[in-house]
Amino acid sequence: MRHLWRQALRWEAGLTVLGLILLAYMSLASSDFFTSFTLQSLALNSTVIGFLALGVAPVIISGDIDISIAAMLGLCTIVLGEVWQAGVNIWLAALASVALGCVLGLLNGIFVVLLDLPSLAITLGSMGAYTGIAFLILGGSAITGFPNSLVTLASGLAGNAVPWSTLILLAVAAVLAFVLHRTTVGRVVFAIGSNKQASRFSGLAVVRTKLLVFVISGLMSGIAAIFYAGYFNTAQGGLGAEDLLPAITVVILGGVSAYGGTGTLPGVVLALFVLGVLQTGLGVLGFSGQEQTIAVGLTLILALAVSAGSRVLRARFTAAAARSPA
Amino acid sequence: MSALRQRIDSVLASFARAPELGLVSILVVLSIYAAVALPAFRTTSNADQILSNSTIIAILALAETLVLLTRQIDLSVGATLGLCAYIVGSALGHVGGDPPLAILMALGLGGVLGLGNALLVDLVRMPAIIATLATLSIYGGLQVVVTNGSQLYAYQLPHWLTTLYATNWGPLPAFACVALVLVVILTVCVQMLRWGRDLYAMGSNPEAAAVTGLPVRRRTYEAFIACGALSGFAGLLYAAQYGNVDATAGNGIELTAIAAAVIGGVSLFGGSGTPAGAALGALLLIEIENILAIEKISIFAQQLLQGLAIVASVAVYALVRRYAQRLGARRRRLQGAGPLPTATIEPAEAHP
């Protein structure tokens, strides 16, 4: 247990240092970077990806994957817009989006858990299905002009300094972190990710917990949809597809093992910050969106290379320590 | 009653062993229905079009099959296709080039991109899904950077390439012949040669394959490189078919390719499925697309249909396989316990 904490702390300390170095570098490289405007847009741009990452992190920790998060985001945003355009109060529409997210996540969970099918295949399929439904609902058109209250929530500033959306994201992250790291349910998620067979034989509620994890993933996509609609103020078929890679990158960069069983939510939040600084910084330095995407892909590879390298080194040191007479 | 039950059991068991038969019967039934109901479906040119249009998807599905058999996955096949289509197409446009040179370039460039995936999976020990998600964005990003906002047009490509799509070799379109040849080659490689048996062994049980002394790492490299090379080759055909390659060429086509392979009976758990099945899966998908288009059903419905097809076929294959396994286990148990009056056991079936 103490070993686990040490390892987690080391990864997060490394991330913090990396983030600060990037922050310092970008600030020196461009005088436009360390301004309240740039930092605020950094935070605003990270909100949707942040919610998606928070949602998929528990799934990955439990040893599965959900690649339909971006498709759920798209479908929820469009349903939110349609419900609102039908004359429903915008907050009820937002609630509908959250509820729909839960249902979509539950559908994934039912196929993966109850029928015991591979989550990769099922969420690959549901990714196509959800995107297809979104296109069918909207055709080729777009919904724009969301009401001011929603726009203020998603892009307004609290006290003219910090975006509301960032405060809400951090609050949600804190709640999820509490559930994941401080409650029995959370321990079960980690246990399933470490060893599913053993968890089942120990009588843990594997089925219920796995369903919950997929529902959380859908729920977070539903919440992300509210901020997507408010921030970009538009909804059209295929939206959000480009957010899948950054969300998963954030989770892996945050120290969550791609094979399940380890990881922390504070690490995920830190990684969100690091990736935000990197992307916004590259944007300020004049790199195109595609070049930023390449950078995100390379960051993901680098994060995994470092974690694999440190694992190998640690194994070697442990072996050497065991060989040498104490 | 029990005779009927046994009949159903044996049908399910043979479906679990060879899903191609089931696919062929679905294809035949669907074609007969469409030919009777839709006059526009009946024409020879429509049949040629279905065959030609399924070729690129079929080749990508074949590529994906090699990787899926080893219990890995490659999400970057679409980006590899797009990047190869543009780079090889422009190179051909600049220096001209015969078919052999073009094929070599496409296979080579695709192979290098596949090697990149293999390195990440083997050296960096990334799960293939995440490694190839990263390379999907990198290769796709490179495609945008390389194209730099411009496009490749048909007049910039060699004549033999742009006319290939409309060419017939004998009774079949050239594209379909190419796909057929590849299916035969891969069937031989995968199902008859030891190389392919290694892929199945790795996918069925990776630990056992390593312990038995199979060259697991080498086969992983070979599978990913072959997958990349075939995707690159599909890129060349993409340039031939559309004559127009831009930064979005091949975007999202990996989903269709994986759908085709999965519908064709290739398991995402690795270790089962055949190249012929994957190609038939591609044919089935394109035929359905063709029928939907004739019936004027929204193109937006097609993505939904693909997604549902993946979920449904994964579920059906898994459930049938599980049922067949339980059946086999029960038969073996019964055999071990000695003859029971109600069970008629045929040893040949119990040990296929």
Interface residues (C-beta under 8 A of the other chain):
Chain A: I65 I67 F111 L115 D116 L117 P118 L120 A121 I122 L124 G125 S126 M127 G128 A129 Y130 T131 G132 I133 F135 L136 G139 G237 L244 L245 I248 T249 I252 A258 Y259 S288 Q290 E291 T293 I294 V296 G297 L298 L300 I301 L304 A305 A308
Chain B: I73 L120 V124 R125 M126 P127 I129 I130 A131 L133 A134 T135 L136 S137 I138 G140 G141 L142 V144 V145 L255 I258 A259 V262 L268 F269 S298 F300 A301 Q302 Q303 L304 L305 Q306 G307 L308 A309 I310 V311 V314 A315 A318 L319
